[in-house]
Amino acid sequence: MIAPGKEGRLLDSGLKVQKIYNLTPMQEGMLYHSLLSQDSHMYFEQATLTITGELDLELLEQSVNLLISRHEVLRTNFVHEKLKKPQQVVFQERPIKLHVEDISSLSKVEEIGYLKQFIQQDKQKGFDLLRDPLLRFSVIKVAPKQYKLIRSYHHIIMDGWSQSVFTQELFSIYSQMKRNTPLHLSPVQPFQVYIDWINKQNKKEAYKHWQRYLQSYEETVTLPIYGTPRKVDTYIRSETCFDFSEDIQYKLSNLAKQHRTTLSTVMHMLWGLLLQKYNHVNDVVFGSVVSARPPQVEGIERMVGLFINTVPFRVKSEPDLTVSALLRRVSAESLASRAYEYVSLAEIQSQSVLKQDLLNHIVVFENYPRSKPAQADVEAGPGIEISDVEISEQTNYDLNVIIESEPKLAVQFNYNANVFDAAMIQKAGEHLQVIASAITENPDIRIQDLEILTLEEKHIILHAFNDTAVPYDSDKPVYRWIEEQAKKTPDQTAIVFGNESLTYRQVNEKANQLARLLRRQDVQADSIVVQISDRSFEMIIGLLAIWKAGGAYLPIDPFYPMDRIRYMMEDSGATILLTADPQGLGTHHFHGTIIDLRDPDLACEESTDLEQCASTENLAYLLYTSGSTGKPKGVMVNHQSVSNLLRALIDHIDFRSGKRIVSVTTPAFDIFVVETFIALALGLTVVVASDEELQDPELLCERLVRSQVQMIQTTPSRMQLLFNHSDFSDRSLHVTDIMIAGEAFPETLLSQLATYVPKASIYNIYGPTETTVYATLHPLTIDQPITIGKPLANMKVYIMDADNNLMPIGIAGELCIAGDGLARGYLNRSELTAEKFTQNRFGELIYRTGDLARWLPNGEIDYLGRMDSQEKIRGFRVELNEIKHCLNQHPLIQDAVVTIRNDSPSEKTIIGYYIGEQDIDVSELIEHLQKTLPYYMIPAYFVRVDEWPLTPSGKIDRNQLPEVEGSRSFSTGEFVAPTTQLELELSAIWRGVLELETISVHDNFFQVGGNSIKVVWMHSQINTKFPGRVRITDLFAYPTIAKLSAFIEEGMSDTLVLQPQMFPQRLLMQNGEASEDMELHVMLPLEVSAILHDTAEQASVSLEDVCLGTYAYFLSEITESLQVSLYTTALQSSQIIPLHIGMDSIDDLSTLFTQISHGRAAQSASGRTQSIEAPPTKEGLYLLFYSDAFPPSVGVDPFDLRMIIKPQTDRMQIVFEYRSSRVESNTVKEMLQSYAQFLSNLASHSVSQ
């Protein structure tokens, strides 16, 4: 509490204090966010309306001030410095003056421009919660008997309900005074009555309720976005509105009545259902803004103040639950929570698993139309009418869902366009209407049966994105293509291995000879034949022979573990084994017939083509892939699926006869089919890499170069190995086609490919084994996002939820595949086949891949990783691919892998592995990741490796990654006591605020009980000890005692050493003796000032950034230098900071403005400048730029030339202060005039555009 006797001098003003009391929980939250983002327009409320008629301005001002004297909250300011808890101070009197202007002489175009600029300037001005009246009125006369009334206030003093009361009373007072009738106003209770009521409530019981309410809730939910999630510091306010039809509104209201609940509860449930569908969960929590006006407080409905509060709203369901049952549940829970809506959201969050990440958006249900608070239900006054009401507001959330019920049901999305896409917001509104229509038609519909996509989206997905039907010879197996090719080009080289080669005739004849032997061994349609072979000619000939004999091949890699080999042999039921090494280890477990692929007697067999004995509906091959049970599962693929693959690939890739393709894949990996059999069917030469070449990137590179390979199909991991070998980078120009598959395609790899193989066509191809190698394909270019493209011929892709519902465009879901490429199923695993191969709602057989993806608006598919790669870490849902992506953005990292180590059932550790030429300091990696990732996604360990260990199929073998020996990025949890005096003082403050007996210097404030309210308390106490050293934002940047201590110590010794801007000698005083400071100024024309303001608004920067950017550009021109060095103040701060700008890297002024804005914002969190040192110089000048709104906190004497901008209501003045001993007056005068002309030219250019 404020010390007795100090109230009158509290704000260093002549105002007399009437009373002081606590803040409501919502006020505390708004104060916190206002202090945290002082440069934003957060919680700035502005209403603009048109008044037509004879408006008595003097009477209007009297009415406003009478209302201010009537409601104490309108006479309030807020104090937090040097206090344990913030307080609101009510003054006995706090009259305000109307700001009045007359622009009725302007043209309509000029009027619109002026009003736009005035409103923006009024918003830019904001409010100082400590000193300013938090309510202001401006009246601008735009025509005879027509005015624009602009009312601005900080949301901390008034909510929407209060705004309605305020407006009704304002015009009621004005009307009565205009008629000279006695004032009749109902008695009103002061806002303190509500504060006193809150203080009497049982907060302990309330927090217990919210703990129970949020029990077991562990996931954050939000709307999806089309782009990559990113952290942003700027807020571009946008809004989109939707109206529900009268019929839907009537039915929703009836639904509420039937379930004895409110329309508000129904709409909250609707929003929760949409979030459930978007996020693929059955449990969601979002913020709900409640009126929080307890009926127990007498006169509460006429009180003015901030009564609203934000509390969690939970919608938890089960798939088979009906909407009616869910509505009853949600209604009962909402009713139970109503008695506890008065408590602090920050405290509720701090007791939840997710802490401050519990909520990321809010839903507001308003019982009045948003224009009504300003327009009022009463007569505005004799002879005047109100119209054209516009309301502008901004919260600390990037998304606000505002639901209106009068005069019609509507939803307004207010959102940050820097975070959310307009297209996604538009879709959200449409999907909400779809759900509303579905549940009003059938309230007993099960949650799992609710679809959210529109009819238009369904048509696009089914008939545009999946328009893939193409005719092909489905009765012709691929080996028949190879036979035809052998007849067409018998002497063309078919296979190269080492220094030897075989022609198409030789390959075909050798395969025919072996096939005849297999026929005699009773191989027929669907017979499974095992082959274990090293890389050789026989590897391909043996598999081809199995096809010709009518059987299906099962390739087993000889390097597999013996247990795995034994299992596959037994599970397949095969009775014949082909091998190039009959005495090899893998043959010992086989109990059938073993045939030696190199048996010389095979040459005695007939070599002509065999009669086809199997159809394309029979089995072509059996491949075993990893299974979740620990046992591999055998995927059965028919010949028709392989034939369709051939047809699909030739539509996209140049498989021209005679080209050379390298085979680097084991036959046990399905892409082997493409680089061998598809290639041979189309007349290519297959260059088979040996085992030694595959194990040594240098040898493999030599093979590719020596054999002049033009086509490569491989995994990203193996491709990266090649690039790590410089010879390939230098000698790979002969490569024309690169097909990448098997793993996610890293952006870094695409950049390398575009650099070193610029003429090659690059393809990102996707498909699980169960869909016959490939299902989608995308030709990549460096300037386009990496996707997996579109479905191949006769393949279809559906993005679905767990309940078989189609997901809309842009919404993630499970990637499911249908079409001619689908496998037959799993051998001997009927239950698993039934689980993974299911029917969709259109009667088609689909394969559920377990991959997460989404449709993009252009019909391409954005692959998002495995659904099972999402891990839960300390209650947070963590996507490992997102961490990998962020690591790959580091300039010294070539590729990264992120894994999870299960230390215990309840403790998981994230480990980041990376390939790079050098070890990277752990702190550097953490700093890099913290720019985009929350703290719980930062790996605990980082490990550098030289290259990835690979499986035989060329994928990264995570089991072979090294054990952790890297540096741990966080505290181990062990207690580390404070050692320095500063750490001891900080520890005492932290323990007091957090109410903890002990705290380690490495404990994160927000992980040990800190929240948004407590951080304000802590900042107040730290500021008392170390005035001006720490801002609230610093507490987020340095959230441990150790880091904060180091930051404060660094700031204590800050001395800024100036760097001059070089000037041509002709512009400088060479022998100046006078030291007098001089001043010149110019007032910019109205239209130039307006365009500067518009430019700042369009670029989402401040006016200071625009002026500073144009000044820097101007300096670069007159000094003929591409490097500009000057000094300015940090964003919304008086701290002097340096700006060194390289103009050679600036493409346009907009880029320059943004760069300056980011530079000022970034340095606003650095240490405070305590002193300035200006070394003597004769070659240049020390330059300073600032706005008079934020004059520098230290002396400006060391600066030779100082530019000051002084924005006024409609125009702007520019002042040049200079030291006459360093620069001539005529030079400065010429500079000022030239700069003003430069701005005028820019303004003229902007108008012409």
KABEL-V38855 format. One record per backbone hydrogen bond with DSSP energy under -1.0 kcal/mol. NH is the residue of the N-H (numbers start at 1). CO is the residue of the C=O. E is the energy in kcal/mol with one decimal. If there is no record, write none. Layout:
BEGIN
NH:CO:E
NH:CO:E
END
This chain:
BEGIN
6:3:-1.6
10:7:-1.3
12:9:-1.4
18:90:-3.8
19:90:-1.6
21:88:-2.1
28:24:-2.4
29:25:-2.0
30:26:-2.4
31:27:-2.7
32:28:-2.3
33:29:-2.3
34:30:-2.4
35:31:-2.4
36:32:-2.3
37:33:-2.1
40:37:-1.6
43:394:-4.5
44:41:-1.9
45:153:-2.6
46:392:-2.5
47:151:-2.9
48:390:-3.1
49:149:-2.2
50:387:-3.0
51:147:-2.6
52:385:-2.6
53:145:-2.6
55:53:-1.0
60:56:-2.2
61:57:-2.3
62:58:-2.0
63:59:-2.3
64:60:-2.3
65:61:-2.3
66:62:-2.2
67:63:-2.0
68:64:-2.0
69:65:-2.1
70:66:-1.2
71:67:-1.8
74:71:-1.6
75:72:-2.1
77:89:-2.1
78:129:-2.8
79:87:-2.8
83:80:-1.4
87:79:-2.6
88:21:-3.1
89:77:-3.0
90:19:-3.2
91:75:-2.2
92:16:-2.9
99:137:-2.3
101:139:-2.1
103:141:-2.8
106:103:-2.0
111:107:-2.9
112:108:-2.3
113:109:-2.1
114:110:-2.7
115:111:-2.8
116:112:-2.2
117:113:-2.1
118:114:-2.9
119:115:-2.8
120:116:-2.0
121:117:-2.6
122:118:-2.8
123:119:-2.0
124:120:-2.8
125:121:-2.1
126:122:-1.0
132:128:-2.1
136:152:-2.7
138:150:-2.0
139:99:-3.2
140:148:-2.5
141:101:-3.0
142:146:-1.7
143:146:-1.6
146:143:-2.2
147:51:-2.6
148:140:-2.7
149:49:-2.9
150:138:-3.1
151:47:-2.9
152:136:-2.6
153:45:-2.3
154:134:-1.7
155:43:-2.7
157:154:-2.1
159:305:-1.5
163:159:-2.3
164:160:-1.7
165:161:-2.1
166:162:-3.3
167:163:-2.4
168:164:-2.4
169:165:-2.6
170:166:-2.5
171:167:-2.3
172:168:-1.6
173:169:-2.8
174:170:-2.5
175:171:-2.2
176:172:-2.4
177:173:-2.7
178:174:-2.5
179:175:-1.5
181:176:-2.6
193:190:-1.6
195:191:-1.5
196:192:-3.0
197:193:-1.9
198:194:-2.3
199:195:-2.2
200:196:-1.0
201:198:-1.6
203:201:-1.4
206:202:-1.8
207:203:-2.9
208:204:-1.7
209:205:-1.9
210:206:-2.0
211:207:-2.1
212:208:-2.3
213:209:-2.7
214:210:-2.0
217:214:-2.2
238:415:-2.3
240:413:-1.8
242:411:-2.6
244:409:-2.7
249:245:-2.6
250:246:-2.6
251:247:-2.3
252:248:-2.7
253:249:-2.3
254:250:-2.2
255:251:-2.3
256:252:-2.1
257:253:-2.2
258:254:-2.9
259:255:-1.4
260:257:-1.4
261:256:-2.8
266:262:-1.8
267:263:-2.5
268:264:-2.3
269:265:-2.4
270:266:-2.4
271:267:-2.3
272:268:-2.3
273:269:-2.6
274:270:-2.1
275:271:-2.3
276:272:-2.4
277:273:-2.2
278:274:-2.6
279:275:-2.4
280:276:-1.1
281:276:-1.6
284:315:-1.8
286:313:-2.0
287:361:-2.1
288:311:-3.0
289:363:-2.5
290:309:-3.0
297:294:-1.7
300:297:-1.6
302:299:-1.4
309:290:-1.9
311:288:-2.4
313:286:-2.6
315:284:-2.5
317:282:-3.2
321:318:-2.0
323:445:-1.9
324:443:-1.8
326:322:-2.3
327:323:-2.7
328:324:-2.1
329:325:-2.0
330:326:-3.1
331:327:-2.5
332:328:-2.1
333:329:-2.3
334:330:-2.6
335:331:-2.3
336:332:-2.0
337:333:-1.6
340:337:-2.2
341:338:-1.1
348:344:-2.0
349:345:-3.0
350:346:-2.3
351:347:-1.2
352:349:-1.8
357:354:-2.2
358:355:-1.7
362:399:-1.5
363:287:-2.6
364:401:-3.3
366:403:-3.5
372:369:-1.1
375:371:-1.9
376:372:-3.2
384:381:-1.8
385:52:-2.1
387:50:-2.2
390:48:-2.8
392:46:-3.1
400:414:-2.6
401:362:-3.0
402:412:-3.1
403:364:-3.8
404:410:-2.7
405:366:-1.3
410:404:-2.1
411:242:-2.7
412:402:-3.3
413:240:-3.4
414:400:-2.6
415:238:-2.8
416:398:-2.4
417:236:-3.2
419:416:-2.1
420:416:-2.5
425:421:-2.1
426:422:-2.4
427:423:-2.2
428:424:-2.3
429:425:-1.9
430:426:-1.8
431:427:-3.0
432:428:-2.2
433:429:-1.6
434:430:-1.8
435:431:-2.3
436:432:-2.2
437:433:-2.4
438:434:-2.2
439:435:-2.6
440:436:-1.6
441:437:-1.6
442:438:-1.9
445:442:-2.0
447:321:-2.7
448:319:-2.5
449:446:-1.4
450:447:-1.6
458:454:-2.4
459:455:-2.2
460:456:-2.3
461:457:-2.7
462:458:-2.5
463:459:-2.7
464:460:-1.8
465:460:-2.9
467:464:-1.3
468:466:-1.7
474:472:-1.6
476:473:-1.4
480:477:-1.2
482:478:-1.6
483:479:-2.0
484:480:-2.1
485:481:-2.2
486:482:-2.1
487:483:-1.4
488:484:-2.1
489:485:-3.1
492:489:-1.3
494:502:-2.9
495:502:-1.8
496:686:-2.9
497:500:-2.4
500:497:-2.1
502:495:-2.4
504:492:-2.0
505:490:-2.5
507:503:-2.6
508:504:-2.4
509:505:-2.5
510:506:-2.5
511:507:-2.1
512:508:-2.1
513:509:-2.3
514:510:-2.0
515:511:-2.3
516:512:-2.0
517:513:-1.4
518:514:-2.2
519:515:-2.3
520:516:-1.9
521:517:-1.1
522:519:-1.7
523:518:-2.1
527:524:-2.4
529:552:-2.8
530:576:-2.3
531:554:-2.3
532:578:-2.7
541:537:-2.3
542:538:-2.8
543:539:-1.0
544:540:-2.4
545:541:-2.3
546:542:-1.7
547:543:-1.7
548:544:-2.3
549:545:-2.2
550:547:-1.3
551:546:-2.1
552:527:-3.6
553:620:-1.8
554:529:-2.6
556:531:-2.6
560:557:-2.0
565:561:-2.1
566:562:-2.7
567:563:-2.2
568:564:-2.2
569:565:-2.2
570:566:-2.3
571:567:-3.2
572:568:-2.1
577:593:-2.9
578:530:-3.3
579:595:-2.2
580:532:-1.0
584:581:-2.4
587:584:-1.2
588:585:-1.2
590:587:-1.6
593:575:-2.8
595:577:-3.3
597:579:-2.8
599:596:-1.7
602:599:-1.8
603:600:-1.5
604:601:-1.8
605:602:-1.7
618:615:-1.7
620:637:-3.6
621:637:-1.6
622:553:-2.7
623:635:-2.0
625:633:-2.4
630:627:-1.5
633:625:-2.5
635:623:-3.7
636:825:-2.6
637:621:-2.3
639:618:-2.1
640:616:-2.8
642:638:-1.1
643:639:-2.3
644:640:-2.3
645:641:-1.7
646:642:-2.0
647:643:-2.0
648:644:-2.5
649:645:-2.4
650:646:-1.6
652:649:-1.7
653:649:-2.7
655:653:-1.8
656:654:-1.6
658:683:-2.5
659:656:-2.0
661:685:-2.7
662:711:-2.1
663:687:-3.2
669:666:-2.2
672:669:-2.2
673:670:-1.9
675:671:-1.4
678:673:-2.5
679:674:-1.1
680:676:-2.9
681:677:-2.3
682:678:-1.1
683:680:-1.3
684:679:-2.5
685:659:-2.9
686:494:-3.3
687:661:-3.1
688:496:-3.1
689:663:-2.3
694:690:-2.1
695:691:-1.4
700:696:-2.3
701:697:-2.6
702:698:-2.0
703:699:-2.1
704:700:-2.4
705:701:-2.3
706:702:-3.0
707:703:-2.5
708:705:-1.0
709:704:-2.2
710:660:-1.9
711:660:-2.5
712:737:-2.4
714:739:-2.4
719:715:-2.2
720:716:-2.4
721:717:-1.6
722:718:-1.6
723:719:-1.9
724:720:-1.6
725:722:-1.5
728:725:-1.1
729:725:-1.1
730:726:-2.0
731:727:-1.9
735:732:-1.7
736:710:-2.5
737:710:-2.3
738:761:-2.8
739:712:-3.6
740:763:-3.0
741:714:-2.1
750:746:-1.5
751:747:-2.1
752:748:-1.9
753:749:-2.7
754:750:-2.6
755:751:-1.5
756:752:-2.9
757:753:-2.4
760:757:-1.5
761:736:-3.1
763:738:-2.8
764:778:-2.7
765:740:-2.7
766:776:-2.1
771:768:-2.2
772:769:-1.7
774:772:-2.4
775:766:-3.8
776:766:-2.2
777:790:-1.9
778:764:-1.6
780:762:-3.1
784:781:-1.6
788:861:-2.4
790:777:-1.8
792:775:-2.7
794:468:-2.4
795:792:-2.0
796:818:-2.9
798:816:-3.1
800:814:-2.6
801:805:-2.1
804:801:-1.7
807:799:-3.3
810:855:-1.7
811:808:-1.9
813:853:-2.4
814:800:-3.2
815:851:-2.7
816:798:-3.2
817:847:-2.2
818:796:-2.7
820:794:-2.2
822:819:-1.5
823:770:-2.9
824:636:-3.0
827:634:-2.5
829:826:-1.5
833:829:-2.6
834:830:-2.4
835:831:-1.6
836:832:-2.5
837:833:-2.9
838:846:-1.7
840:844:-2.5
843:840:-1.7
846:838:-3.6
847:817:-2.8
848:836:-2.5
849:815:-1.9
852:865:-3.7
853:813:-2.5
854:862:-1.4
856:860:-2.9
859:856:-2.3
861:789:-1.8
862:854:-3.0
864:852:-3.2
867:850:-2.8
869:866:-1.4
871:878:-3.0
873:876:-2.7
876:873:-2.4
878:871:-3.9
880:869:-1.3
883:879:-1.2
884:880:-2.4
885:881:-2.5
886:882:-2.0
887:883:-2.5
888:884:-2.3
890:887:-1.9
893:890:-1.7
894:915:-3.1
897:913:-2.3
899:911:-2.4
901:909:-2.9
903:901:-1.2
903:907:-1.3
904:907:-1.8
909:901:-2.8
911:899:-2.5
912:941:-2.8
913:897:-3.3
914:943:-2.3
915:895:-2.7
925:921:-1.9
926:922:-2.7
927:923:-2.5
928:924:-2.1
929:925:-2.5
930:926:-2.7
932:929:-1.8
933:929:-2.8
937:934:-1.9
938:935:-1.5
940:910:-2.4
941:910:-1.3
943:912:-2.7
945:914:-2.5
951:955:-3.1
954:951:-2.3
957:949:-3.4
958:956:-1.1
960:957:-1.5
961:958:-1.2
969:940:-2.9
984:980:-2.2
985:981:-2.1
986:982:-2.4
987:983:-2.6
988:984:-1.9
989:985:-1.7
990:986:-2.8
991:987:-2.8
992:988:-1.8
993:989:-2.4
994:990:-2.9
995:991:-1.0
996:991:-1.6
1001:976:-2.3
1003:1000:-1.5
1005:1039:-2.8
1007:1004:-1.7
1010:1005:-2.1
1015:1011:-2.1
1017:1013:-1.7
1018:1014:-2.9
1019:1015:-2.3
1020:1016:-2.2
1021:1017:-1.9
1022:1018:-2.8
1023:1019:-2.7
1024:1020:-1.2
1025:1021:-1.5
1026:1022:-3.4
1029:1026:-2.0
1037:1033:-1.7
1038:1034:-2.4
1042:1001:-2.6
1044:1040:-2.7
1045:1041:-2.6
1046:1042:-1.9
1047:1043:-2.2
1048:1044:-2.6
1049:1045:-2.5
1050:1046:-2.1
1051:1047:-2.1
1052:1048:-1.4
1054:1051:-1.1
1056:1171:-2.8
1058:1173:-3.1
1061:1181:-3.0
1063:1179:-2.0
1067:1064:-2.0
1068:1065:-1.5
1069:1222:-2.2
1078:1218:-3.0
1080:1216:-2.3
1082:1214:-2.2
1084:1212:-2.8
1089:1085:-2.3
1090:1086:-2.2
1091:1087:-1.9
1092:1088:-2.1
1093:1089:-2.0
1094:1090:-2.4
1095:1091:-2.7
1096:1092:-2.1
1097:1093:-2.2
1098:1094:-2.7
1099:1095:-2.1
1101:1096:-2.4
1106:1102:-1.6
1107:1103:-2.5
1108:1104:-2.8
1109:1105:-2.5
1110:1106:-2.6
1111:1107:-2.1
1112:1108:-2.4
1113:1109:-2.3
1114:1110:-2.3
1115:1111:-2.7
1116:1112:-2.2
1117:1113:-1.6
1118:1114:-2.3
1119:1115:-2.4
1121:1116:-1.5
1124:1141:-2.5
1126:1139:-2.1
1127:1183:-1.6
1128:1137:-2.3
1130:1135:-2.3
1133:1130:-1.8
1137:1128:-3.0
1139:1126:-2.6
1141:1124:-2.8
1143:1122:-3.4
1145:1142:-1.5
1146:1143:-1.4
1152:1148:-1.7
1153:1149:-2.9
1154:1150:-2.2
1155:1151:-2.4
1156:1152:-2.4
1157:1153:-2.6
1158:1154:-2.6
1159:1155:-2.2
1160:1156:-2.6
1161:1157:-2.3
1162:1158:-2.9
1163:1159:-1.8
1166:1163:-1.3
1170:1054:-1.2
1173:1056:-3.1
1181:1061:-2.0
1184:1201:-2.2
1185:1127:-2.4
1186:1203:-2.1
1188:1205:-2.3
1190:1187:-1.7
1193:1134:-2.7
1199:1196:-1.8
1200:1182:-1.2
1201:1182:-1.9
1202:1217:-3.5
1203:1184:-3.0
1204:1215:-2.8
1205:1186:-1.8
1206:1213:-2.8
1208:1211:-3.0
1213:1206:-1.8
1214:1082:-2.9
1215:1204:-2.9
1216:1080:-3.3
1217:1202:-3.1
1218:1078:-2.1
1219:1200:-2.2
1220:1076:-2.4
1222:1219:-2.1
1223:1219:-1.5
1228:1224:-2.1
1229:1225:-2.9
1230:1226:-2.5
1231:1227:-2.4
1232:1228:-2.8
1233:1229:-2.5
1234:1230:-2.5
1235:1231:-2.6
1236:1232:-2.4
1237:1233:-2.3
1238:1234:-2.4
1239:1235:-2.2
1240:1236:-2.0
1241:1237:-2.6
1242:1238:-2.1
1243:1239:-2.4
1244:1240:-2.5
1245:1241:-2.4
1246:1242:-2.4
1247:1243:-2.2
1248:1244:-2.2
1249:1245:-1.5
END
